[in-house]
Amino acid sequence: MEVQGVQQVNYQPSKKNRIASGIIGATVAAAPSAYVFYDAVSKPVENKLKQAGESIKILMPEVDTLENIKKYAASALKDTGLEAKGAKIKFVNSSNVNEVMQEITQLTKKQPFGARIAQKFGKLFEYGGNAAFVNKNNTAYIGEKGAYSSVFHELGHALNHNSSKLMKFMQQARILTPYNVPVVGLGLFAASLFHTVKPESKDHPKSGWEKTKDFVKNNAGKITFATFLPTLIEEAAASVKGIKMAKKYLKPEQIKQLAKNYAGAYSTYAIAAVALSAAVGLGNMIAQGIKKPEKQV
């Protein structure tokens, strides 16, 4: 507020305070993502994976017997034309889980932490907490111990991959948030730590590059959330297509439960996107430092 006859002076934080704010802000921004990344690539812990499998069974109750779901899935693969496009379904149990782990290892061996991801991927199948579509070999892997009703969702991913250029692009764009870690958002945040937003004046107009850096600095959280959009859009599309597909085989009450299951699974992606983006945004605010009240003299 401007008061007539009173001079206002803006005090800039000292270099020491800026460094401290930067360190605290970076910690707040990166810590949640670091935890998510560690959880994804750390060596499997048996008890933890068993608990995850049991939780999936409780949170996502099956809508029919495994035998019926297998029959419906085989029909859906043909009816949608996915089989003709080379898509496959592989149900995973204790007899073939090692084979599946080897397949996934081969597919991910060039990726960072690929072997560990494959190991955790397979172990989760053993404990009934996993299902996934792998676009590299056009295959939906479905655990038989639990979450097997998610086969329609995984076939939704297959439809995205085989029948939609836009959704296939969205699948590829998910690399922006590998293992649900916002690497691009964190990278931009890290770069913004070395940039200070300065006021523009008529005598010193800002260049386009300076305005771009200002925008990144001021919108780190929003940009981070934007990097999650390919995942959120593609996952939603897979569920919608999966439910539409399942209506041909399941009863209305089964469809209702299936939709509830898929909505619950989708919420985990949405919550992660919001929480991790908010962490980056909050970290950015802290790193910029809270502007001190103007001192009147």
PLY file of the C-alpha trace (Angstrom):
ply
format ascii 1.0
element vertex 297
property float x
property float y
property float z
element edge 296
property int vertex1
property int vertex2
end_header
0.00 0.00 0.00
1.32 3.40 -0.91
1.00 6.15 1.70
1.44 9.77 0.69
4.48 11.42 2.23
6.00 8.11 3.28
8.95 6.62 1.40
8.92 2.88 0.88
12.10 0.85 0.61
12.29 -2.73 -0.70
14.82 -4.89 1.10
16.33 -7.71 -0.94
17.31 -10.89 0.92
21.01 -11.35 1.51
23.05 -13.86 -0.49
23.17 -16.11 2.57
19.37 -16.07 2.87
18.96 -16.75 -0.85
21.23 -19.78 -0.62
19.36 -21.08 2.44
16.00 -20.57 0.71
17.32 -22.37 -2.35
18.49 -25.37 -0.35
15.24 -25.64 1.62
13.14 -25.13 -1.52
15.08 -27.76 -3.47
14.63 -30.24 -0.62
10.88 -29.64 -0.45
10.56 -29.94 -4.23
12.68 -33.03 -4.72
12.11 -35.12 -1.59
8.68 -36.58 -2.55
9.88 -37.45 -6.06
13.06 -38.98 -4.66
10.96 -41.22 -2.43
8.73 -42.30 -5.34
11.81 -43.04 -7.46
13.49 -45.01 -4.68
10.33 -47.01 -4.10
10.18 -47.86 -7.81
13.79 -48.97 -8.28
14.76 -50.32 -4.85
15.27 -54.04 -4.52
12.02 -55.92 -3.85
11.14 -56.35 -0.21
9.07 -59.50 0.18
6.75 -58.38 2.98
6.10 -55.04 1.32
5.18 -56.67 -1.98
2.96 -59.23 -0.26
1.11 -56.41 1.49
0.74 -54.57 -1.82
-0.77 -57.67 -3.39
-3.25 -58.12 -0.55
-4.19 -54.43 -0.66
-4.96 -54.66 -4.38
-7.32 -57.56 -3.76
-9.19 -55.55 -1.13
-9.29 -52.25 -3.01
-10.14 -53.83 -6.38
-12.47 -56.80 -5.80
-12.83 -59.08 -8.80
-16.03 -58.83 -10.80
-16.09 -62.45 -12.00
-14.16 -65.71 -11.83
-10.71 -65.99 -13.38
-12.00 -68.60 -15.81
-14.75 -66.31 -17.08
-12.49 -63.27 -17.29
-9.99 -65.26 -19.36
-12.78 -66.30 -21.73
-14.09 -62.74 -22.06
-10.60 -61.34 -22.57
-9.87 -63.80 -25.37
-13.13 -62.80 -27.07
-12.41 -59.09 -26.61
-8.97 -59.51 -28.16
-10.62 -60.87 -31.31
-13.72 -58.67 -31.33
-11.71 -55.43 -31.11
-9.32 -56.46 -33.88
-6.37 -56.33 -31.50
-5.43 -59.94 -32.14
-5.10 -59.21 -35.87
-2.73 -56.36 -34.98
-0.45 -58.67 -32.99
-1.63 -57.80 -29.49
-1.43 -60.61 -26.93
-2.57 -61.41 -23.40
-0.38 -63.38 -21.03
-1.85 -64.42 -17.69
0.87 -64.76 -15.07
1.03 -67.34 -12.29
3.69 -69.15 -10.27
4.47 -71.50 -13.14
5.45 -68.81 -15.65
6.39 -65.80 -13.51
10.13 -66.43 -14.00
9.63 -66.54 -17.75
7.76 -63.23 -17.59
10.52 -61.68 -15.50
13.06 -62.71 -18.14
10.91 -61.20 -20.88
10.56 -57.91 -19.03
14.28 -57.90 -18.22
15.10 -58.18 -21.93
12.68 -55.38 -22.76
13.96 -53.03 -20.06
17.66 -53.93 -19.89
18.67 -50.75 -21.73
16.65 -48.59 -19.34
18.12 -47.27 -16.07
17.36 -49.74 -13.27
15.63 -51.99 -15.81
16.61 -55.23 -14.08
15.26 -54.05 -10.73
12.03 -52.87 -12.29
11.62 -56.27 -13.97
12.31 -58.06 -10.68
9.71 -56.02 -8.79
7.32 -56.36 -11.73
7.49 -60.15 -11.52
7.34 -60.36 -7.75
4.17 -58.29 -7.69
2.57 -60.79 -10.04
3.44 -63.57 -7.61
1.58 -61.77 -4.83
-1.43 -60.74 -6.91
-0.84 -57.03 -7.24
0.05 -56.40 -10.85
-1.24 -56.01 -14.39
0.38 -54.08 -17.21
0.45 -53.50 -20.94
3.95 -53.42 -22.41
3.95 -51.63 -25.74
7.40 -52.87 -26.73
6.04 -56.36 -27.33
2.34 -55.45 -27.62
1.46 -57.68 -24.66
-0.89 -57.33 -21.70
0.43 -59.14 -18.62
-2.27 -60.02 -16.11
-1.66 -61.54 -12.68
-3.93 -64.47 -11.88
-3.81 -64.03 -8.10
-5.42 -60.62 -8.11
-6.33 -57.63 -10.28
-7.16 -59.91 -13.22
-10.35 -57.94 -13.91
-8.04 -55.11 -14.95
-7.46 -57.02 -18.21
-10.04 -54.77 -19.90
-8.11 -51.68 -18.81
-4.89 -53.19 -20.15
-6.63 -53.98 -23.43
-7.67 -50.32 -23.41
-3.95 -49.49 -23.38
-3.54 -51.93 -26.27
-6.25 -50.10 -28.22
-4.47 -46.81 -27.51
-1.23 -48.29 -28.82
-2.62 -50.03 -31.90
-5.59 -47.93 -32.98
-4.92 -44.28 -32.12
-1.98 -42.16 -33.23
-2.81 -39.53 -30.61
-2.98 -42.03 -27.75
0.15 -43.79 -28.98
1.89 -40.41 -28.83
0.56 -39.95 -25.29
2.03 -43.33 -24.33
5.41 -42.26 -25.68
5.14 -38.88 -23.95
4.84 -40.63 -20.57
8.64 -40.66 -20.62
8.29 -37.12 -19.20
7.37 -38.75 -15.88
9.21 -42.10 -15.75
8.26 -44.19 -12.69
5.88 -41.28 -11.88
8.87 -39.00 -11.24
8.54 -35.50 -12.81
12.10 -35.37 -14.18
11.37 -32.52 -16.60
9.63 -30.43 -13.94
12.46 -31.03 -11.48
15.01 -30.20 -14.16
13.34 -26.89 -14.94
13.04 -26.17 -11.23
16.76 -26.84 -10.76
17.62 -24.51 -13.63
15.33 -21.82 -12.24
17.32 -21.78 -9.00
20.02 -19.89 -10.89
17.62 -17.30 -12.27
16.24 -14.25 -10.50
13.11 -12.53 -11.73
13.82 -8.83 -12.10
11.33 -6.04 -12.77
11.08 -4.84 -16.35
11.43 -1.15 -17.19
11.15 1.01 -20.29
14.89 1.59 -20.21
15.67 -2.12 -19.82
13.05 -4.19 -21.68
13.30 -7.95 -21.29
14.22 -10.25 -24.14
12.05 -13.20 -25.11
14.54 -15.58 -23.46
14.42 -13.62 -20.21
10.62 -13.67 -20.25
10.71 -17.43 -20.84
12.99 -17.93 -17.84
10.70 -15.73 -15.75
7.71 -17.81 -16.81
9.43 -21.07 -15.84
10.50 -19.57 -12.53
7.00 -18.36 -11.71
5.15 -21.46 -12.92
7.34 -24.43 -11.94
4.49 -26.28 -10.25
2.05 -25.78 -13.12
4.63 -26.88 -15.69
5.36 -29.97 -13.61
1.67 -30.86 -13.55
1.53 -30.40 -17.33
4.18 -33.11 -17.72
1.81 -35.54 -16.01
-1.00 -34.85 -18.50
0.07 -37.54 -21.02
-0.11 -40.16 -18.26
-3.43 -38.89 -16.91
-5.02 -38.63 -20.36
-3.77 -42.01 -21.58
-4.75 -43.83 -18.38
-8.24 -42.30 -18.48
-8.66 -43.27 -22.13
-7.59 -46.86 -21.38
-10.18 -47.15 -18.61
-12.99 -45.66 -20.69
-12.22 -47.99 -23.59
-11.84 -50.95 -21.25
-15.23 -50.39 -19.61
-16.90 -49.90 -22.99
-15.32 -53.15 -24.15
-16.39 -55.05 -21.02
-20.07 -54.09 -21.41
-20.36 -56.74 -24.11
-19.48 -59.50 -21.66
-20.36 -58.38 -18.13
-23.64 -57.68 -16.34
-24.56 -54.08 -15.34
-23.72 -54.66 -11.66
-20.34 -56.08 -12.68
-19.66 -53.08 -14.89
-20.52 -50.79 -11.98
-17.93 -52.50 -9.76
-15.37 -52.53 -12.58
-15.80 -48.79 -13.12
-15.37 -48.23 -9.39
-12.17 -50.29 -9.42
-10.75 -48.39 -12.37
-11.67 -45.03 -10.84
-9.83 -45.98 -7.66
-6.76 -47.01 -9.62
-6.88 -43.79 -11.64
-7.05 -41.70 -8.49
-3.57 -42.91 -7.53
-2.16 -41.33 -10.70
-4.11 -38.12 -10.16
-3.10 -37.82 -6.50
0.56 -38.44 -7.37
0.45 -35.80 -10.11
-1.12 -33.18 -7.84
1.07 -33.96 -4.83
4.39 -34.02 -6.70
3.52 -30.90 -8.70
2.47 -29.10 -5.51
5.78 -30.08 -3.91
7.69 -28.55 -6.81
5.52 -25.42 -6.68
5.96 -25.04 -2.93
9.67 -25.69 -3.21
9.90 -23.01 -5.86
8.08 -20.50 -3.63
10.47 -21.24 -0.78
13.49 -21.04 -3.05
12.41 -17.62 -4.31
12.08 -16.51 -0.72
9.14 -14.84 0.93
9.27 -11.14 0.17
9.80 -9.12 3.31
7.26 -6.45 4.17
8.13 -3.07 2.80
9.71 -0.86 5.41
8.35 2.61 5.85
10.81 5.39 6.65
0 1
1 2
2 3
3 4
4 5
5 6
6 7
7 8
8 9
9 10
10 11
11 12
12 13
13 14
14 15
15 16
16 17
17 18
18 19
19 20
20 21
21 22
22 23
23 24
24 25
25 26
26 27
27 28
28 29
29 30
30 31
31 32
32 33
33 34
34 35
35 36
36 37
37 38
38 39
39 40
40 41
41 42
42 43
43 44
44 45
45 46
46 47
47 48
48 49
49 50
50 51
51 52
52 53
53 54
54 55
55 56
56 57
57 58
58 59
59 60
60 61
61 62
62 63
63 64
64 65
65 66
66 67
67 68
68 69
69 70
70 71
71 72
72 73
73 74
74 75
75 76
76 77
77 78
78 79
79 80
80 81
81 82
82 83
83 84
84 85
85 86
86 87
87 88
88 89
89 90
90 91
91 92
92 93
93 94
94 95
95 96
96 97
97 98
98 99
99 100
100 101
101 102
102 103
103 104
104 105
105 106
106 107
107 108
108 109
109 110
110 111
111 112
112 113
113 114
114 115
115 116
116 117
117 118
118 119
119 120
120 121
121 122
122 123
123 124
124 125
125 126
126 127
127 128
128 129
129 130
130 131
131 132
132 133
133 134
134 135
135 136
136 137
137 138
138 139
139 140
140 141
141 142
142 143
143 144
144 145
145 146
146 147
147 148
148 149
149 150
150 151
151 152
152 153
153 154
154 155
155 156
156 157
157 158
158 159
159 160
160 161
161 162
162 163
163 164
164 165
165 166
166 167
167 168
168 169
169 170
170 171
171 172
172 173
173 174
174 175
175 176
176 177
177 178
178 179
179 180
180 181
181 182
182 183
183 184
184 185
185 186
186 187
187 188
188 189
189 190
190 191
191 192
192 193
193 194
194 195
195 196
196 197
197 198
198 199
199 200
200 201
201 202
202 203
203 204
204 205
205 206
206 207
207 208
208 209
209 210
210 211
211 212
212 213
213 214
214 215
215 216
216 217
217 218
218 219
219 220
220 221
221 222
222 223
223 224
224 225
225 226
226 227
227 228
228 229
229 230
230 231
231 232
232 233
233 234
234 235
235 236
236 237
237 238
238 239
239 240
240 241
241 242
242 243
243 244
244 245
245 246
246 247
247 248
248 249
249 250
250 251
251 252
252 253
253 254
254 255
255 256
256 257
257 258
258 259
259 260
260 261
261 262
262 263
263 264
264 265
265 266
266 267
267 268
268 269
269 270
270 271
271 272
272 273
273 274
274 275
275 276
276 277
277 278
278 279
279 280
280 281
281 282
282 283
283 284
284 285
285 286
286 287
287 288
288 289
289 290
290 291
291 292
292 293
293 294
294 295
295 296
